[in-house]
Amino acid sequence: MARSLALIALATSLYGCSGAPSLGLFGAYFPLWLLSALAGIAGAVVSYRIFFATGWAEIVRAQLLVNTAIGLIIAEIVWLLGSGHLL
């Protein structure tokens, strides 16, 4: 009984040893978190440019918080799509 419980405990602890999700780009494997971070940064920059091009920058306050939130949302969506948890 104790031996089987020890084996079960060891088997469940190995579940966390799986590799991080990665994508093969240009012949190398990039971690998915890095790609989602880059997509989030790009999304924040694009939203910043859109706010100033349309004149919303004068209307919307706390631009740093708003653009950071938009970047985080984009990064999270890319992460969920890439890891297969969204679709």
C-alpha positions in Angstrom: 0.0 0.0 0.0 2.7 2.5 1.0 4.8 1.5 -2.0 1.9 2.1 -4.4 1.2 5.5 -2.8 4.9 6.4 -3.2 4.8 5.4 -6.9 1.6 7.4 -7.5 3.2 10.4 -5.8 6.3 10.1 -7.9 4.3 9.7 -11.1 2.1 12.8 -10.4 5.2 14.9 -9.6 6.7 14.1 -13.0 3.7 15.7 -14.7 5.3 19.1 -14.2 8.5 18.0 -16.0 7.0 18.4 -19.5 8.7 20.9 -21.8 7.5 24.5 -22.3 5.4 25.0 -25.5 7.6 26.2 -28.3 7.3 27.0 -32.0 9.7 26.3 -34.8 10.5 29.6 -36.6 13.4 30.1 -39.1 15.0 26.8 -38.2 15.1 27.4 -34.4 12.6 26.7 -31.6 11.3 29.8 -29.8 9.5 29.6 -26.5 5.8 30.5 -26.9 6.0 33.0 -24.0 8.6 35.0 -25.8 6.6 35.1 -29.0 3.5 36.2 -27.1 5.4 38.9 -25.3 6.7 40.3 -28.6 3.1 40.2 -30.0 1.9 42.0 -26.9 4.6 44.7 -27.2 3.7 45.1 -30.9 0.0 45.4 -30.0 0.7 48.0 -27.4 2.7 50.1 -29.9 0.1 49.8 -32.6 -2.7 50.8 -30.1 -0.6 53.8 -29.1 -0.2 54.9 -32.7 -3.9 54.4 -33.4 -4.8 56.5 -30.3 -2.7 59.4 -31.5 -3.7 59.1 -35.2 -7.4 59.2 -34.4 -7.2 61.8 -31.7 -8.4 59.6 -28.9 -5.3 60.4 -27.0 -6.9 63.6 -25.8 -10.1 61.8 -24.7 -8.7 58.7 -23.1 -6.8 59.3 -19.9 -4.0 57.1 -18.5 -2.6 56.1 -21.9 0.2 54.1 -20.3 -2.3 51.9 -18.4 -4.7 51.6 -21.4 -2.0 50.6 -23.9 -0.3 48.2 -21.4 -3.7 46.5 -20.9 -4.2 46.2 -24.6 -0.8 44.7 -25.0 -1.4 42.2 -22.2 -4.7 41.2 -23.7 -3.1 40.5 -27.1 -0.2 38.6 -25.4 -2.6 36.4 -23.5 -4.7 35.7 -26.6 -1.5 34.7 -28.5 -0.5 32.5 -25.6 -3.9 30.8 -25.4 -4.0 30.3 -29.2 -0.5 28.9 -29.3 -0.9 26.5 -26.4 -4.2 25.2 -27.7 -6.2 26.3 -24.7 -8.5 28.8 -26.5 -9.6 26.8 -29.6 
